[in-house]
Amino acid sequence: MEDELFRMSISELAPLVKNKTISPVELTESVLSQAKKYNPQINAYVDITEENALAAAKHAEEEISQGGYRGKLHGIPLALKDILYFKGEKTSIGSKIHQNFRSTDDATVVSKLKDAGAIFTGKLNMHEYAWGGTTNNPHFGPCRNPWDLERIPGGSSGGSGAAVSADMTIGSLGTDTGGSIRGPAALCGIVGLKPTHGLVSKYGCFPLAWSLDHIGPMTKTVEDNAIMLEYIAGQDEMDITTQRTDSVEYSKLLTGDIKGKVIGIEEDFFFSDIESGVENEVREGIKKLEQLGAKIEIVKIPSLEYTVFAEMTTIMTEATTIHQKNMKVRPEDFGTDVQFLLKLGEVPSAVDYLQAQQVRTIMKREFSNVFEKVDVLVSPQLPFTAPKIGDDNIVGASVRLMAPANLTGLPAISVPCGFSEGLPVGMQIMGPGFSEAMILNIAYAFEKTNPLQGRKPNLNKVLI
């Protein structure tokens, strides 16, 4: 059994750890073995912290043996995107400039996971400064999609998507400014949630664009996603954007009953310019939701026409502001693509930026009106399956369907819904603010239809 532990989910492993059927040490050793075996080919990790992980696993084992079980993440190995600060440890943010940066504090989400007893097996590859959708990193090398090593895992949380997909970690956290959780989740065939803005603290996460950034879980299953969200959600005095909310045990609300839920479909925006294979899989997924008792209603959201303008203007100008000093004194230390985007961020005027914010205000109002009629919106997550490595001109196309959730701050989840030409397809479920329990339950109900038919990446081909 020990050899197969890395394949299991949090919800499967937690009871076994709690009742001492397995130990955190043997579980961590299993995950580390898988990570070390496949990382040379996939390049999901930039740093495997084996010694620290095993020491933490030993400590967790001792605590549990003495009756000090902390909960479902106690003794569970996780690996996080290399943008989240660990006190005293290097956090490179996928860059050369910050390659030796060490924080004096833990990120709030890291602190919460530590308190939960999670084990950290290393830092995961990402697009430089989270400013891109490929994770073709010039400083650490490209991260590769476990389903096809010639293809990208998406970005910027590509290492998280690839590591979870290839069982090189049990779960992960990513960040999402224009789809950087949901995109890799869709392309790698896993579950990725961008929570409501203000539900999860961003303290200790290097920013890409302040007003658009989010942190959220990337997992093998919907239930695992709900479990991780329980531990990282909550108001934080270190992040003034967080809001006071009731503590929710999301995993206990996964009934799978979605009878009577109204699903909104916005055809004009979300189903235009979509690869036929992707569209077919998502439409089949919607039919399955209907068969589970959901109702379908066609809706219109006119402001979506301006999504790419509002998203790209906001993200470019905010990102360029953050990196302004280093762009002046050491521009050559940025990768070519990020350097170009940061220069491009100097082009929009104050008028452009303020118009983008006006679009956001209108968009929030229109979404609010729509959610008075429907419970959720369902759409493709991306208009395509994983592109080949080197096809870097996908930023605008890749954020188009994901950006509305960032611009409005509304929660959205990507759940696998099938395959197009052998590559995973993701379906997006988006809901009103702080409706995570509902969208997780709808995703859970859909997951129970077994859209992936038990298929996993064929890692035997990776070692050939």
Phi, psi and omega in degrees: 000325184303322183294338185257002185300324183298339181283343191276165181263168177301314183295331176281322186281323187305313179296326180290324176290317182299316183269009173070020173295322173233157179255152175303331181292311181292327177294315180295320177298321179296314180293317179298321179298316178296318181296314181292330182291320188252349183296326178302331180268319186272326178061043178280326179264141167262344179203121174260115186263068188298313184298313179296320181297315181292324177295317179294322179295320177297318178297317178297319179299317180295317179300313183294320180296335180263013176086016182258041180295128187265342183140188193296340179262000182292120179082008182267125179285127177232153172230135188246156176303139186281047177234353183259130188283134169245127183305123176078356180253155179291136171230109190272340184058029178067024190232165170277321184297321181256023186298336180244019181290133175231126181277152175269357180223156167281147165300150180302318180294325177294315179301318180294320179291324175298315179298330179282351178089015179292154178255135180252121184263355177154183181253142187254145181301154182203165173291140183309124181055021179065015186258071178164166187245018185243333191058032170271083192273125183287344184259330183242358181090160182289138168277142186246148180283125181300338179283336179195110187293348177274359185244158180283155173269002189089176180201171007274349182273046185294322178297323178294314179299314182292318183294318178293317181298321183268012179060030177271357170205158179279330178195171183207170167243142173234179174238154189219110178247331176215023180120016190285353167266309189289326179297305176300325178300315181295314185287337182256000175074036177234186182255131179223129182245127166262108183289173172302139177299125182103352178278325183239131181294141176257005180299130180084019174240124181297129186282149165258306176213112192309315189278353183246345188291144174216158172238138180201168184278146174232120194217171179284329184223165177294319180299318176300321180298316179297320180297311181297322179298322179305323186275337185255346182285156173133154181294147182220123181295344178277352179228104186290349178278347180286150183242150178289120180224157176291146174290131184235131173269083187303322184294334179280351181260008180274088181268333185081000179270113180236018180301130178087351177293140182256122182257122177271139177238119177256097188289317190299321183262304190285342180244021175259145178056048180247137174304139186300322180295322178293312181301317181299317181294319181292320179294325174295322177298320178295322177298321178296322177296322176298316180297336178275000174110003178281156177250151183248136176222131177280134181231165177234135176226087188303325185293345178301338178303332185258016184302306186296320176301310184293317181294309185290324177296317181292311185292320181295313184290320180292319179295318180295325176298317181297322186259012187304314183298310182292331176293334178278321189259336181210056183298332182292346181273358172270150171296157185303315184291319180290321177301317178299314181294324179290325174292321180297331180292350176275350185283314182300142179272173174300324178298315179301314182298315182291326175295322177299321179290328175294320176301318180299319179297316178295318181297317178300318180294317181293321177295319179301318178295319179296320182284000167279343183254328183233161179275318180217165169249136179239137184202171166299148176278319176227155180279359184211168170271182189300121176287166176290149174299133184104343176274078190271355184270056186236005188302305182298315181294324184285329182274346191306311184277345183262332187299327180306324179290328176287317182296325181266343184077012183277153182285145179209141181235143172255126179234137180300138181230007178143201184225148170236116183052043174083001181247145185295149175237137179251145175247133181263134173239119185240138183226181177293168180303136177060031176258029182306320181301318182289313183290328174296320181292322177293318176298322179295316179299317179294317179303327181293345176281357176061057184295335179268356178053034177075005182285141176230164175302141178276089185286348175299326179289336182296324185272355181288000000 
